[in-house]
């Protein structure tokens, strides 16, 4: 996802967006996925980032959020990290 697409999230439909990576294929964001996420999502409201980085996927596929929460806490990204001034 590009910054432009993130900025168009309300036109696209926030609930229609799910972050994906094509690890380990170089046409994806690997090995700079974290930086690309930051560049793309920096300054966007946390609830909208949460939806795009996992919430929409959980809802769409009816996944067990209680089982996924510890994994998300372990592998990140840190909640609030997209609001920091710079990386």
Protein Blocks (a to p, Z undefined) as FASTA:
>chain_A
ZZklmmmmmmnopklpccddfdfbfklmbfklmmmmmmmmgopafklmmmmnmmmmmmmn
opafklmmmmmmmnopaehklmpmbZZ
